[in-house]
Amino acid sequence: MPIFAYTIWPAREGMGPGNATPEERAAVGAHWNYLVSLNEGGRVKFVGRSDTPPFIGTCVFTAIDQAHADATAGSDPAVKAKVFAMRCQPYSIFFPEPEDREA
Protein backbone atom coordinates (compact mmCIF):
# COMPACT_ATOMS: atom_id res chain seq x y z
CA MET A 1 0.00 0.00 0.00
CA PRO A 2 1.32 3.50 -0.78
CA ILE A 3 3.00 5.47 1.99
CA PHE A 4 2.33 9.12 2.81
CA ALA A 5 3.49 11.62 5.40
CA TYR A 6 1.63 14.44 6.92
CA THR A 7 3.70 17.09 8.59
CA ILE A 8 2.16 19.46 11.09
CA TRP A 9 3.30 22.64 12.82
CA PRO A 10 1.60 25.13 15.15
CA ALA A 11 -0.71 27.47 13.30
CA ARG A 12 -0.20 30.13 15.96
CA GLU A 13 3.24 31.73 15.93
CA GLY A 14 5.15 30.83 19.08
CA MET A 15 2.83 28.03 20.19
CA GLY A 16 4.67 25.19 21.86
CA PRO A 17 4.27 22.52 24.53
CA GLY A 18 4.63 25.06 27.34
CA ASN A 19 2.31 27.80 26.19
CA ALA A 20 -0.75 26.27 24.54
CA THR A 21 -4.14 27.70 25.41
CA PRO A 22 -6.73 25.39 27.01
CA GLU A 23 -8.46 25.07 23.62
CA GLU A 24 -5.17 24.23 21.89
CA ARG A 25 -4.34 21.65 24.59
CA ALA A 26 -7.73 20.02 24.08
CA ALA A 27 -7.18 19.86 20.31
CA VAL A 28 -3.68 18.40 20.80
CA GLY A 29 -5.14 15.75 23.12
CA ALA A 30 -7.70 14.82 20.48
CA HIS A 31 -4.88 14.81 17.92
CA TRP A 32 -2.95 12.29 20.06
CA ASN A 33 -6.01 10.05 20.38
CA TYR A 34 -6.46 10.22 16.60
CA LEU A 35 -2.86 9.11 16.02
CA VAL A 36 -3.33 6.26 18.50
CA SER A 37 -6.42 5.10 16.59
CA LEU A 38 -4.53 5.20 13.27
CA ASN A 39 -1.72 3.19 14.85
CA GLU A 40 -4.11 0.64 16.35
CA GLY A 41 -5.66 0.29 12.90
CA GLY A 42 -2.26 -0.76 11.52
CA ARG A 43 -1.82 2.23 9.22
CA VAL A 44 1.04 4.05 10.97
CA LYS A 45 4.69 3.43 10.08
CA PHE A 46 5.97 5.97 12.61
CA VAL A 47 5.06 9.20 14.37
CA GLY A 48 7.40 11.75 15.90
CA ARG A 49 8.01 15.41 16.58
CA SER A 50 10.85 17.81 17.12
CA ASP A 51 11.72 18.65 20.71
CA THR A 52 12.83 22.24 20.10
CA PRO A 53 11.40 25.13 18.09
CA PRO A 54 10.32 25.28 15.42
CA PHE A 55 8.05 22.44 16.52
CA ILE A 56 7.03 20.06 13.76
CA GLY A 57 5.42 16.64 13.85
CA THR A 58 5.32 13.90 11.25
CA CYS A 59 3.01 10.95 10.83
CA VAL A 60 4.08 8.42 8.20
CA PHE A 61 1.17 6.17 7.28
CA THR A 62 -0.42 4.05 4.56
CA ALA A 63 -3.35 5.08 2.39
CA ILE A 64 -5.02 3.81 -0.76
CA ASP A 65 -4.20 6.97 -2.72
CA GLN A 66 -3.52 10.70 -2.32
CA ALA A 67 -7.20 11.53 -1.84
CA HIS A 68 -7.46 8.99 1.00
CA ALA A 69 -4.22 10.31 2.52
CA ASP A 70 -5.47 13.89 2.32
CA ALA A 71 -8.73 12.84 3.99
CA THR A 72 -6.81 11.03 6.74
CA ALA A 73 -4.56 13.99 7.46
CA GLY A 74 -7.42 16.47 7.17
CA SER A 75 -9.44 14.49 9.71
CA ASP A 76 -6.85 15.09 12.43
CA PRO A 77 -8.80 17.00 15.11
CA ALA A 78 -6.03 19.58 15.66
CA VAL A 79 -5.86 20.23 11.91
CA LYS A 80 -9.65 20.55 11.74
CA ALA A 81 -9.53 22.97 14.70
CA LYS A 82 -6.82 24.97 12.90
CA VAL A 83 -4.43 24.50 15.83
CA PHE A 84 -1.98 22.82 13.45
CA ALA A 85 -1.23 23.68 9.85
CA MET A 86 -0.57 20.60 7.73
CA ARG A 87 0.99 19.31 4.52
CA CYS A 88 0.37 15.78 3.20
CA GLN A 89 2.44 14.17 0.47
CA PRO A 90 3.70 10.81 -0.84
CA TYR A 91 6.63 9.48 1.18
CA SER A 92 9.37 6.90 0.60
CA ILE A 93 11.02 4.92 3.37
CA PHE A 94 14.54 3.74 2.55
CA PHE A 95 15.90 2.50 5.90
CA PRO A 96 14.90 0.20 7.35
CA GLU A 97 13.52 -1.26 4.18
CA PRO A 98 9.75 -1.76 4.35
CA GLU A 99 8.65 -5.36 4.65
CA ASP A 100 6.16 -5.00 1.82
CA ARG A 101 8.64 -3.58 -0.73
CA GLU A 102 9.04 -5.77 -3.79
CA ALA A 103 12.56 -7.08 -4.44
N, C-alpha and C positions, 0 to 999 in steps of 0.2 A: 504494500500500500504506500502511496506517496507520502513524503514527509514534508512538514511545514514548520515554520517558526513564527510565533508572534512575540514581538518585542514591545514592552510597555515602559512608560516613564511617567512621572507625575505631570499632570496637566497644569497644576499650579506651580509657578516658579517658587523654588525654595522648599517645597514640600519634601519631607523625609520622615523616617521612622520616629523621630523625636518631636515632631511639630505638626502632626496631622490633626485636623479638627475632628470632633466626635463623628460627624457625618462621613468624613474621609476614612476614619478608622473602621466604621461600620461597613463601608464599601470594600475596604481592603480585607476585612474578615470574610465577607461574602465571596470575594475574589479567591481567597485561600480555599474555602469550601468548594468552590467551583473547580479549582485545580485538583483537589483531592478526588472529586467525582470523576474527572477525566482520567486521572491515574488509575482509579479503581476500575474504570471501564476498559483499561488496557491500551489506551490511546497515547499515553505520554511516554516519550523517550527520556526526557529529563526536563527539570525545571530549576532555575536558579536566578540569583540577582546579585548585583554589585553591592558591596558593603560600604562604599564611600560615594559621595556625590561625584558626578551626577548619577543618581540612582536609576538603574535600568533593570528590568527583569526579562527573562526569556523562557518561553515554554516551547519545547520542541515536541511535536505530536504528529500523529497520522490522521489523514483525511482522504476521502474519496477523490476530491479534486479541489481546485482553488475556491470555488464557490462554497463548498462544504467547510473548508478551512476558514474562509472569511466569516462564515456564519458562526463557527465555533469560537473564534477569537472575539467577534462582535457580541457574543452572548455572555462574555465575562462581565459579571455585575459591576466591577469597578470601571470598566470601559463604558458600559451602558450608562453609569452614573456620571461619566465624564471626569472621574477622579484620575484615571490614567488615559493618556493618549496611546495609540497602538498602531503598529504596522505588522501586516501578515504577509509572508512570502514563502515560496518554495525553499527548501533547505536540504543540504546534502551533509550526511555524516560520513566522515572518512576514517576516524579512529575513535573507539574500536569499530571495526567493520560490522555493520548491521547483520544480524543473523539471516535476514530474509533477502539479502543482496544476492543476485545471481552471479555465479562464477564466470 
